[in-house]
Amino acid sequence: MSEAFAGMHALVTGASSGIGRAIALELASGGAGVWLVARHAEALEATAAAARRAGGHACGQPLDVGNDEDLERLRDRLAKESHGLDILVHGAGTHFLGAVADAPIAQFDQQYRVNVRGPYLLTQLLLPLLRQRRGQIVFVNSTVGLQARAGIGAYAASKHALRAVADALREEVNPDGIRVLSVYPGRTATPQQAAIHVEEGTPYRPERLLQPADVAAAVVHALTMDRTAEITDLRVRPMQKA
Ligand SMILES: NC(=O)c1ccc[n+]([C@@H]2O[C@H](COP(=O)([O-])OP(=O)(O)OC[C@H]3O[C@@H](n4cnc5c(N)ncnc54)[C@H](OP(=O)(O)O)[C@@H]3O)[C@@H](O)[C@H]2O)c1
């Protein structure tokens, strides 16, 4: 496992925290060079330092995945400084609770922009680099991307849309040797989940939830499968009910 990603280059969005950070560190510890993306430079640099300690090369690029110009600048930098991309992980995501009846429409727009439109555009921009390396693309989805529930309609809609993007893309790029994985975690112990518990008014007991490293281990398993196989969808959930 420790050399599974040697010589590879990966880009991970949402790499400063939670699930994205855990995936980035797993890739780095397997020998990958990692490009790390999120908005806050300081948190990103902390992940980069941890990735270097884990044995990989790491470079942070602060940007907003909802900003088209930011994504185009990232593509330009990668095109100049890399020789293709082996792995693209869409880990950045945003989340608001609220009933369809009265959740602010601006929150719907924000979740669409960050959870769907950003990954869609970034994939378009980086596909030429991924084609050079028969790359792999990972979409961090959610169990509510499979089954919506009350109080979370806009977020669930964004994740349903993300699943559709991944499914269509898979059919389009499999002939080029590119694999596409959607991972659907249940409640995972991250800052996003801690905030959800505050909003829901329920006690936060992270030890009873999935851990970011659990999700990262599942993703790494799918990425390292022989090329005779493709895992398309991975549902991961906590063993215990919170
Ligand atoms: N935690 C769960 O229970 C759970 C369950 C299922 C699915 N998910 C999904 O897993 C993914 C990761 O969530 P998480 O729980 O790990 O949350 P998290 O710890 O809050 O991390 C979210 C990451 O996304 C980045 N991010 C947010 N908005 C961004 C933007 N506009 N541009 C660039 N980066 C942005 C954040 O960094 P900055 O704030 O610095 O930008 C951070 O690195 C999300 O797609 C989430 O929907 C989470």
The ligand as an SDF file (V2000), in Angstrom:
LIG
                    3D

 48 52  0  0  0  0  0  0  0  0999 V2000
  -19.5170   14.7980    7.2430 N   0  0  0  0  0  0  0  0  0  0  0  0
  -20.5210   14.0530    6.8110 C   0  0  0  0  0  0  0  0  0  0  0  0
  -21.2930   13.4790    7.5910 O   0  0  0  0  0  0  0  0  0  0  0  0
  -20.7190   13.8510    5.3300 C   0  0  0  0  0  0  0  0  0  0  0  0
  -21.5560   12.8140    4.9170 C   0  0  0  0  0  0  0  0  0  0  0  0
  -21.7620   12.6140    3.5510 C   0  0  0  0  0  0  0  0  0  0  0  0
  -21.1460   13.4240    2.6300 C   0  0  0  0  0  0  0  0  0  0  0  0
  -20.3410   14.4460    3.0480 N   0  0  0  0  0  0  0  0  0  0  0  0
  -19.6980   15.2580    2.0120 C   0  0  0  0  0  0  0  0  0  0  0  0
  -18.2930   15.1120    2.1220 O   0  0  0  0  0  0  0  0  0  0  0  0
  -17.6550   16.2560    1.5920 C   0  0  0  0  0  0  0  0  0  0  0  0
  -16.6480   16.7620    2.6140 C   0  0  0  0  0  0  0  0  0  0  0  0
  -17.3740   17.1900    3.7670 O   0  0  0  0  0  0  0  0  0  0  0  0
  -16.7550   17.1240    5.2310 P   0  0  0  0  0  0  0  0  0  0  0  0
  -17.7610   16.5470    6.1060 O   0  0  0  0  0  0  0  0  0  0  0  0
  -15.3910   16.5600    5.1770 O   0  0  0  0  0  0  0  0  0  0  0  0
  -16.7530   18.7050    5.5760 O   0  0  0  0  0  0  0  0  0  0  0  0
  -15.6630   19.6800    6.1470 P   0  0  0  0  0  0  0  0  0  0  0  0
  -14.7940   19.0320    7.1530 O   0  0  0  0  0  0  0  0  0  0  0  0
  -16.4280   20.8960    6.5190 O   0  0  0  0  0  0  0  0  0  0  0  0
  -14.7650   19.9960    4.8490 O   0  0  0  0  0  0  0  0  0  0  0  0
  -15.2920   20.6660    3.7520 C   0  0  0  0  0  0  0  0  0  0  0  0
  -14.1100   21.0440    2.8660 C   0  0  0  0  0  0  0  0  0  0  0  0
  -14.6040   21.7000    1.6950 O   0  0  0  0  0  0  0  0  0  0  0  0
  -13.9360   22.9620    1.5670 C   0  0  0  0  0  0  0  0  0  0  0  0
  -14.8500   23.8760    0.9150 N   0  0  0  0  0  0  0  0  0  0  0  0
  -16.1030   24.2350    1.2880 C   0  0  0  0  0  0  0  0  0  0  0  0
  -16.6140   25.1250    0.4440 N   0  0  0  0  0  0  0  0  0  0  0  0
  -15.6530   25.3570   -0.4930 C   0  0  0  0  0  0  0  0  0  0  0  0
  -15.5690   26.1880   -1.6310 C   0  0  0  0  0  0  0  0  0  0  0  0
  -16.5700   27.0120   -1.9880 N   0  0  0  0  0  0  0  0  0  0  0  0
  -14.4340   26.1730   -2.3820 N   0  0  0  0  0  0  0  0  0  0  0  0
  -13.4060   25.3650   -2.0350 C   0  0  0  0  0  0  0  0  0  0  0  0
  -13.4250   24.5570   -0.9740 N   0  0  0  0  0  0  0  0  0  0  0  0
  -14.5410   24.5600   -0.2100 C   0  0  0  0  0  0  0  0  0  0  0  0
  -13.5760   23.3620    2.9980 C   0  0  0  0  0  0  0  0  0  0  0  0
  -12.4870   24.2550    3.0730 O   0  0  0  0  0  0  0  0  0  0  0  0
  -12.6510   25.8620    3.1280 P   0  0  0  0  0  0  0  0  0  0  0  0
  -13.7450   26.1750    4.1110 O   0  0  0  0  0  0  0  0  0  0  0  0
  -11.3030   26.3520    3.5170 O   0  0  0  0  0  0  0  0  0  0  0  0
  -12.9990   26.2660    1.7380 O   0  0  0  0  0  0  0  0  0  0  0  0
  -13.1460   21.9980    3.5330 C   0  0  0  0  0  0  0  0  0  0  0  0
  -11.8370   21.7170    3.1080 O   0  0  0  0  0  0  0  0  0  0  0  0
  -18.7590   17.2530    1.2610 C   0  0  0  0  0  0  0  0  0  0  0  0
  -19.0760   17.1540   -0.1090 O   0  0  0  0  0  0  0  0  0  0  0  0
  -19.9300   16.7420    2.0870 C   0  0  0  0  0  0  0  0  0  0  0  0
  -21.1360   17.1280    1.5290 O   0  0  0  0  0  0  0  0  0  0  0  0
  -20.1020   14.6690    4.3750 C   0  0  0  0  0  0  0  0  0  0  0  0
  1  2  1  0
  2  3  2  0
  2  4  1  0
  4  5  1  0
  4 48  2  0
  5  6  2  0
  6  7  1  0
  7  8  2  0
  8  9  1  0
  8 48  1  0
  9 10  1  0
  9 46  1  0
 10 11  1  0
 11 12  1  0
 11 44  1  0
 12 13  1  0
 13 14  1  0
 14 15  2  0
 14 16  1  0
 14 17  1  0
 17 18  1  0
 18 19  2  0
 18 20  1  0
 18 21  1  0
 21 22  1  0
 22 23  1  0
 23 24  1  0
 23 42  1  0
 24 25  1  0
 25 26  1  0
 25 36  1  0
 26 27  1  0
 26 35  1  0
 27 28  2  0
 28 29  1  0
 29 30  1  0
 29 35  2  0
 30 31  1  0
 30 32  2  0
 32 33  1  0
 33 34  2  0
 34 35  1  0
 36 37  1  0
 36 42  1  0
 37 38  1  0
 38 39  2  0
 38 40  1  0
 38 41  1  0
 42 43  1  0
 44 45  1  0
 44 46  1  0
 46 47  1  0
M  CHG  2   8   1  16  -1
M  END
$$$$
